[in-house]
C-alpha cells in the first residue's frame, strides 16, 4: 500500500542527483543502494538483541530505498516505511506487510504510542532541527518500545579525512549553511537545489539532546565493530572505509581494535568511531 504527496524533481534534470551516473559520488551511492538489504540486516540484528522481533509495529522514518525495513517482514510484524523523497519511495520493494508513505514530520498520519520500534537510520543529520524530530518520534513510541538511531560522527578523524556525504576532507565540521553557500557552488554545482543537506553531530550534542528529552541511551560501538570486521558491507559502503578495513585486517590490527572497542563516551567514541549506533528508550523513572 502506498501514499504519495507529490514528486519534487531536481532542477536541470529529470532524475535525482543520486541516480546521475555523471555525479562523482554515483558509484558510492550505487553501492549503498545495492547493499541496502545487507545494511538493514545489521539494524535487524542489533535491535534483535534488545527486543523480541515478532508481532511488532515498526516505523522506518527516512527509509531511503527501503532495504532496512524489509528485514523485519516476518513474524506478523506491521511495517511502515516513511520517506519524504518520493523517487526513493517508488523504487522500494513492495511487500504485503509494508505500507509506504510519502510524508515528513509535520504530516505523519499516526496516533500517539503507536509503535514498538522506530528506526532513524542516518537521517537525523539531514534535519535542520534534530530535537524536533526526536520529540515527535517519542510521542509515537510505546512506553516499552525503542528507537534505533544511527548517525555519522562529526568529530571522527575518519570523517574528517573523507566526509561520508561528500567524500571531501573537513566537510564534517562545517555547518549546513556554509556547505550551501561555499561547498556546493564550487564542488557540486549540479546540486544547487539539493535539500536535506547533512550537518553532522557530535557525541556530546547527541547525549545532551537525549538527556533533555528524558531518554535512556545505549551506545553500541562494540557490536558495530564486531559486525564491521565480520561482514564489512553490513555497515560500510564508502570505498575509502572499505579499503581501510581491508588494510587493517591484512595488518592483523582488527583484533586489537575489537579488544579496545567500548560503548562509553571517551576518546574512542568521541574522536574515532565514524558512526554512532544508539538504542533509545523512554526513561522508566520519568514516564
Secondary structure in CASP SS format (residue, H / E / C, confidence):
PFRMAT SS
TARGET T0000
AUTHOR 0000-0000-0000
METHOD secondary structure of the structure
MODEL  1
X C 1.00
X E 1.00
X E 1.00
X C 1.00
X C 1.00
X C 1.00
X C 1.00
X C 1.00
X C 1.00
X C 1.00
X C 1.00
X C 1.00
X C 1.00
X C 1.00
X C 1.00
X C 1.00
X H 1.00
X H 1.00
X H 1.00
X C 1.00
X C 1.00
X C 1.00
X C 1.00
X C 1.00
X C 1.00
X H 1.00
X H 1.00
X H 1.00
X H 1.00
X H 1.00
X H 1.00
X H 1.00
X H 1.00
X H 1.00
X C 1.00
X H 1.00
X H 1.00
X H 1.00
X H 1.00
X H 1.00
X H 1.00
X H 1.00
X H 1.00
X H 1.00
X H 1.00
X H 1.00
X H 1.00
X H 1.00
X C 1.00
X C 1.00
X C 1.00
X C 1.00
X C 1.00
X C 1.00
X C 1.00
X C 1.00
X E 1.00
X E 1.00
X E 1.00
X E 1.00
X E 1.00
X C 1.00
X C 1.00
X C 1.00
X C 1.00
X C 1.00
X H 1.00
X H 1.00
X H 1.00
X H 1.00
X C 1.00
X C 1.00
X C 1.00
X C 1.00
X C 1.00
X C 1.00
X C 1.00
X E 1.00
X E 1.00
X E 1.00
X E 1.00
X E 1.00
X C 1.00
X C 1.00
X C 1.00
X H 1.00
X H 1.00
X H 1.00
X H 1.00
X H 1.00
X H 1.00
X C 1.00
X C 1.00
X C 1.00
X C 1.00
X C 1.00
X C 1.00
X E 1.00
X E 1.00
X E 1.00
X E 1.00
X C 1.00
X C 1.00
X C 1.00
X C 1.00
X C 1.00
X C 1.00
X C 1.00
X C 1.00
X C 1.00
X C 1.00
X C 1.00
X C 1.00
X C 1.00
X E 1.00
X E 1.00
X E 1.00
X E 1.00
X E 1.00
X E 1.00
X E 1.00
X C 1.00
X C 1.00
X H 1.00
X H 1.00
X H 1.00
X C 1.00
X C 1.00
X C 1.00
X H 1.00
X H 1.00
X H 1.00
X H 1.00
X H 1.00
X H 1.00
X H 1.00
X H 1.00
X H 1.00
X H 1.00
X H 1.00
X E 1.00
X E 1.00
X E 1.00
X E 1.00
X E 1.00
X E 1.00
X E 1.00
X E 1.00
X E 1.00
X E 1.00
X E 1.00
X E 1.00
X E 1.00
X C 1.00
X C 1.00
X C 1.00
X H 1.00
X H 1.00
X H 1.00
X H 1.00
X H 1.00
X C 1.00
X C 1.00
X C 1.00
X C 1.00
X C 1.00
X C 1.00
X C 1.00
X C 1.00
X C 1.00
X H 1.00
X H 1.00
X H 1.00
X C 1.00
X C 1.00
X H 1.00
X H 1.00
X H 1.00
X H 1.00
X H 1.00
X H 1.00
X H 1.00
X H 1.00
X H 1.00
X H 1.00
X H 1.00
X H 1.00
X C 1.00
X H 1.00
X H 1.00
X H 1.00
X C 1.00
X C 1.00
X C 1.00
X C 1.00
X C 1.00
X C 1.00
X C 1.00
X C 1.00
X C 1.00
X E 1.00
X C 1.00
X H 1.00
X H 1.00
X H 1.00
X H 1.00
X H 1.00
X H 1.00
X H 1.00
X H 1.00
X H 1.00
X H 1.00
X C 1.00
X C 1.00
X E 1.00
X E 1.00
X E 1.00
X E 1.00
X E 1.00
X C 1.00
X H 1.00
X H 1.00
X H 1.00
X H 1.00
X H 1.00
X H 1.00
X H 1.00
X H 1.00
X H 1.00
X H 1.00
X C 1.00
X H 1.00
X H 1.00
X H 1.00
X C 1.00
X C 1.00
X C 1.00
X C 1.00
X H 1.00
X H 1.00
X H 1.00
X H 1.00
X H 1.00
X H 1.00
X H 1.00
X H 1.00
X H 1.00
X H 1.00
X H 1.00
X H 1.00
X C 1.00
X C 1.00
X C 1.00
X H 1.00
X H 1.00
X H 1.00
X H 1.00
X H 1.00
X H 1.00
X H 1.00
X C 1.00
X C 1.00
X C 1.00
X C 1.00
X C 1.00
X C 1.00
X H 1.00
X H 1.00
X H 1.00
X H 1.00
X H 1.00
X C 1.00
X C 1.00
X C 1.00
X E 1.00
X E 1.00
X E 1.00
X E 1.00
X E 1.00
X E 1.00
X E 1.00
X E 1.00
X C 1.00
X C 1.00
X C 1.00
X C 1.00
X C 1.00
END
